[in-house]
Structure formats: structure tokens, C-alpha cells
């Protein structure tokens, strides 16, 4: 019976693809991959292509900056596209950067596909912030320390509350908030113990000091008190 695998392929580089994700991609008749606009280069597809021998691919468009109504239509269209492939008795592996359960496009389609009567299997992947901590040589948490993972911050007051409430704060999709993050960390004396990570595992990626001028889409900031 046809099946949909939802596979996280890690933050970058074929070496961080799990054996389970590689196996699912090679088992699948079709590897589906998300892009923000039609014809765009896909980092997730590049990663899995470097780790597995894949047969056929299918592009799924998920516009990130469009109005909510348009994004909902795109998610529905992507889910219908997957269901159509499954209806042809094709096994599909949808790949996504990082881990499936963390700010992933996979969550938008899983419910639709399952409600259409098809089986799904989720394969976890290495998160960007885990890879960033490894590259920086730091522990995200020890003992009873607490960690918050957020998608950007909406203002200095919100970031202040997070810093007060947690031992470590991970800000994903941080580029849109870098000015706020930089000024708050400077005020709190945390610039030296915090760092930015951009596209870890990809060309041009790595660990950098927190800067108000950072604009990379795949930028994560890790704040340690």
C-alpha cells in the first residue's frame, strides 16, 4: 500500500542525514520537496540527493510571505498533490530541513493525507540549533537548566521575559529580529556568551558573533546566560 514518509534531512550536508531518512528516500517512488516559489532551488532536495539515490522528484510550493489565505490554499494544493501520487499507489518521501516537528512544512500536509486514508510515517532529523551548538562546542542545557525555542521575537519586552525565564533561549528565523536581539543582549551583558549560527553544514555557513546586520534566512541565535 502507498505510504507517505515525512523525513527531516538535518540542517545541511549529506553527513547529517539519518540512515532512516536515507532509507525512506531510496524506498520512495517519489521524493517531494518544499520551496517558497516555483522553480526555486531546494536545500532539502540538495541534501537528500547527496545522501541517497532517488528516483523521481515532485516540487511543493509553500509561499512564506504571502497573505494567510494564499498560504492556506498553497498548503491544501500541496497536500492534494501528495494524495494524488499516493492514489497512484506511489510511495512518497517528503523531505524538509532540520526536524519534521520543528517549524516544518510537513505538519501542514500530514493531517490532510491521513484524513484521505493514507498511512504516514514521521522520521525525525537533526535540528539546526543542535547542529549549531555542536559547531560552537557548547551545551544547550545541563542538569535542570531550561531551554526555550522560539520563532523570532516580536519586541524587546518579549525577549527580556524569555531571558529572565530560561537558562538558554534559541531564536530561530532570527534575521527579522536581529536589531532587537543585539540591543537586548548588549544591555544585559550577554553578547559574549551568545552567538549566531547561519546555515550550519552548508556552504558559507558557520558560527558568528551576534550582529544587528545579520540577514540570512537560516540564521539562529543561541542566548546563554
QUIMORA-V575446 format. One line per field, one symbol per residue. ss: DSSP state (H for helix, E for strand, C for the rest). phi: phi as a letter, one per 20 degrees, with the letter a starting at -180 (. if undefined). burial: b if it has 9 or more other C-alpha atoms within 8 Angstrom, else e. A space follows every 50 residues. Layout:
ss: ???
phi: ???
burial: ???
This chain:
ss: CCEEEEEECECCCHHHCCHHHHHHHHHCCEEEEEECCCCCCCHHHHHHHH HCCCCCEEEEECCCCCCHHHHHHHHHHHHHHHHHHHHCCCCEEEEECECC CCCCCHHHHHHHHHHCCCEEEEECCCCHHHHHHHHHCCCCCCCCCCEEEE ECCCCHHHHHHHHHHCCEEEEECHHHHHHHHHHHHHHHCCCCCCEEEECC CCCCCEEECCCCCCCCCCEEEEEEC
phi: .fbdedcfdneqnffdeffffffffffffcdebecebgnffdfffgffff dcedebcbececfedfggfffffffffffffffffffemeecdedbfmdf edldffffdgfffffendeccedfcffffffffffemcefbclefdcddc dmcerffffgffffecfccddelegfcffffgfffffemdffddbdcclg ndgneqdcffcfefcffeecdddce
burial: ebbbbbbbbbbbbbebbbeebbbbbbebbbbbbbbbeeeeebebbebbbe bbebbebebbbbbeeeeeebbeebbbebbbebbebbeeebbbbbbbbbbb eeebbbbbbbebbbeeebbbeebbbbbbbbbbbbbeeeeebeeebebbeb ebbeebebbbebbeebbbbbbbbbbebbbbbbebbbeeebbeebbbbbbb bbeebbbeebebebeeebbbbbbbe
